Every structure is written in structure tokens, then in C-alpha cells.
């Protein structure tokens, strides 16, 4: 878990690091890939398997020729994708002192990529509308303050509902970039 600001929203993120990919990137000096067009093209290549250049579109061939060899390797007339998603975010939690539409909007910024929720640091009184709206949008709401046992007011939508998309991969790369900038990614073993 890490407290980060991603896409301008501070949130607590529960994530699973792809340790092998993080170590490979650290060894090779590969940072986050933040170009949506590049990620879209890469999503059409299997990781680690050669793909004949003639089976790709001219646009894909141009794109892959521009990629560094640690992202896409060229082997004669074949391309091999080396880059994999660096992590998977399982939950994003946005904190709020009181129930508000703004808290839902901030949590909703993560809703297309992972399960997300609002954590109310204040009393739950007056949160009925927030709970109803959160349920409609698939967001979770929890309340806990003053050392009290937290209460789950509405559970977030299950992460099994999320498809793998270019936007989701970009989100993972952005989180990875924030984690590496904050030096929260373990260094590779020698």
C-alpha cells in the first residue's frame, strides 16, 4: 500500500507489484511508459513471443521500431515485446472529513481502473445520500474515526469487473512512475 497523488488526486492505493518486471526495468533503466499510443500498440503483442513484422500494420511496425530494445526487441524481421505491466492496483481509497459529492468525484477518478472507495474520517451522520450515490456508481464508502472500529457502509464494485485496457495500463504505469519517484519500488537483487 502507498499514499500517492495520481492524476491530481491523493489516494491510498493497495497494489500488487510485478516484482520480476520491476527488477527487469530497474536493471535495464526502463521507467514508466506514458505514451497511450505506444501502450495501445504494445497491447497487441504477446510478452516474450516473436511476432513476424509482416503480420503487423505499417503503423505498428513504425511504432515498434521507435521503441527502445528493452521495451520491444527487434530480431531480424520479428518483434518481441519485453515490457509487461509493472503492477496491478486492487483498491484506491480517497479520504474525506465529511460526506460530500467532491469525495465521490475524487474516488470516481479511479473507478474505471480499479475498485475505489471513500473513507470518511468524520461521523457517518448525513452520509445517506453519499452512500446511495456510491452504490449507483460502484464506489465503496467506509467510516472510521477516533480509533473506532471502521464501518463499511457500502462495498466497492468487485475488481473482477475491470477489463484490461490501454487506459488501465497507462494508469498502472502512472502509479509505477509515482512509486519509483518516491523510491518505494524495491531495488533488484544483485
C-alpha positions in Angstrom: 0.0 0.0 0.0 1.1 3.5 -0.7 -0.2 7.0 -0.2 0.3 8.7 -3.6 -1.1 11.5 -5.7 -2.1 10.1 -9.1 -3.9 12.2 -11.7 -4.0 15.0 -9.2 -5.9 13.0 -6.6 -4.3 12.0 -3.3 -5.3 8.4 -2.5 -4.2 5.3 -0.6 -3.5 2.6 -3.2 -3.4 -1.1 -2.5 -1.4 -2.7 -5.3 0.4 -5.9 -6.3 3.9 -5.3 -7.8 5.1 -7.4 -10.7 8.4 -8.0 -9.0 10.1 -9.7 -12.0 9.1 -6.8 -14.3 10.1 -4.1 -11.7 13.5 -5.8 -11.3 13.9 -6.1 -15.1 13.1 -2.4 -15.5 15.5 -1.4 -12.8 18.3 -3.4 -14.3 17.7 -2.1 -17.8 16.8 1.5 -16.7 13.3 1.4 -18.1 10.9 3.8 -16.5 7.2 4.2 -16.8 5.8 4.2 -20.4 3.3 7.0 -20.5 2.5 7.2 -24.2 -1.0 5.9 -24.8 -0.4 5.1 -28.5 2.7 3.1 -27.5 0.8 1.1 -24.9 -2.1 0.5 -27.3 0.3 -0.9 -29.9 2.2 -3.0 -27.2 -1.1 -4.5 -26.0 -1.4 -6.2 -29.4 1.9 -8.1 -28.9 2.3 -11.0 -26.6 5.0 -10.7 -24.0 8.2 -12.6 -24.8 7.0 -14.2 -28.1 8.3 -13.2 -31.5 5.8 -11.7 -33.9 6.6 -11.5 -37.7 6.8 -7.9 -38.9 4.7 -8.7 -42.0 1.8 -9.7 -39.7 1.8 -6.1 -38.3 0.3 -3.0 -39.8 2.8 -0.4 -41.2 1.8 1.9 -38.2 2.6 -0.8 -35.7 6.0 -1.5 -37.4 6.9 2.2 -37.2 5.8 2.4 -33.6 7.8 -0.7 -32.6 10.9 0.5 -34.4 10.9 3.7 -32.3 10.7 1.7 -29.0 13.8 1.1 -27.0 15.1 -2.5 -27.2 14.2 -3.1 -23.6 10.5 -2.3 -24.5 10.4 -4.0 -27.9 13.3 -6.1 -29.1 13.9 -6.5 -32.9 15.1 -9.9 -34.1 15.6 -9.7 -37.8 12.1 -9.5 -39.2 10.4 -10.1 -35.9 9.4 -8.0 -32.9 9.4 -9.3 -29.3 7.6 -7.3 -26.6 9.7 -7.1 -23.4 7.5 -4.7 -21.5 4.8 -6.0 -19.1 2.5 -4.2 -16.8 4.6 -3.2 -13.7 1.8 -3.6 -11.2 -1.9 -4.0 -10.6 -3.9 -1.7 -8.4 -6.5 -3.5 -6.4 -8.1 -0.6 -4.5 -7.9 3.2 -4.4 -9.2 4.9 -1.3 -9.8 8.7 -1.1 -10.2 10.2 2.4 -12.8 12.8 3.3 -13.6 14.6 6.5 -17.3 14.8 5.7 -19.7 13.2 3.2 -19.6 15.2 0.0 -20.1 14.9 -3.7 -16.5 16.0 -4.2 -15.2 13.0 -2.3 -17.3 10.7 -4.6 -15.9 12.6 -7.7 -12.3 12.1 -6.5 -12.8 8.4 -5.8 -14.6 8.1 -9.1 -11.5 9.2 -10.9 -10.1 5.7 -10.2 -13.4 3.9 -10.9 -12.6 2.9 -14.4 -9.3 1.2 -13.4 -9.8 -0.4 -10.0 -12.2 -0.8 -7.1 -12.4 2.6 -5.3 -13.9 3.9 -2.2 -14.3 7.0 0.0 -13.0 6.8 3.6 -14.9 9.2 5.9 -12.7 10.4 8.7 -15.7 12.1 10.4 -19.0 10.8 11.7 -21.3 8.9 9.3 -24.3 11.2 10.1 -25.6 12.8 7.0 -23.9 10.2 4.7 -27.1 8.6 3.4 -27.1 10.4 0.0 -23.3 9.7 -0.4 -24.0 6.0 0.3 -26.8 5.9 -2.2 -24.8 7.6 -4.9 -21.7 5.5 -4.2 -23.8 2.4 -4.6 -25.1 3.6 -8.0 -21.6 4.3 -9.2 -20.0 1.1 -7.7 -17.9 3.1 -5.3 -17.4 2.0 -1.7 -17.8 4.0 1.5 -16.3 3.3 4.8 -16.4 5.3 8.0 -14.0 5.3 10.9 -12.7 8.0 13.2 -11.4 8.5 16.7 -9.9 5.0 16.9 -13.4 3.4 16.5 -13.7 0.2 14.6 -14.3 1.1 10.9 -17.7 0.5 9.5 -18.3 -0.4 5.8 -21.3 1.5 4.7 -21.3 0.2 1.1 -18.8 -2.2 -0.6 -17.0 -1.1 -3.7 -17.7 -2.9 -7.0 -15.5 -6.1 -7.3 -12.3 -5.7 -9.2 -13.3 -8.7 -11.4 -15.5 -6.3 -13.4 -12.5 -4.5 -14.8 -11.1 -5.3 -18.3 -7.6 -4.9 -19.3 -7.5 -1.7 -21.4 -4.8 0.7 -22.6 -6.2 3.3 -20.2 -5.8 0.8 -17.3 -2.3 0.0 -18.3 -1.5 3.7 -18.5 -2.9 4.1 -15.0 -0.6 1.3 -13.8 2.4 3.0 -15.5 1.5 6.3 -13.8 1.2 4.7 -10.4 4.6 2.9 -11.1 6.1 6.3 -12.0 4.9 7.8 -8.7 6.2 4.8 -6.8 9.6 4.9 -8.4 9.8 8.7 -8.0 9.1 8.2 -4.2 11.6 5.4 -4.2 9.1 2.9 -3.0 10.0 0.2 -5.5 12.5 -2.3 -4.2 15.8 -2.3 -5.9 16.7 -5.5 -7.8 18.8 -8.2 -6.2 22.4 -8.3 -7.5 
